[in-house]
Amino acid sequence: MGDIEDLFEAIANWGFPIVVSIYLLVRIESKIESLESAIKDLALTIARINGTLSGKE
């Protein structure tokens, strides 16, 4: 139950929009990191395909 009390205390001290923004930023951070990794992998895959199709590999 301490977590809920801490949440209510944070809302009382900082305000609801700030608490929700902080919560969302913390939750989304890991998803952003995994998306960044997927984009890098995709870029490498595209580079390999381009190299293969143009006969460089």
Buried (B, 14 or more C-beta within 10 A) or exposed (E): EEEEEEEEEBBEEEEEEEBEEEEEEEEEEEEEEEEEEEEEEEEEEEEEEEEEEEEEE
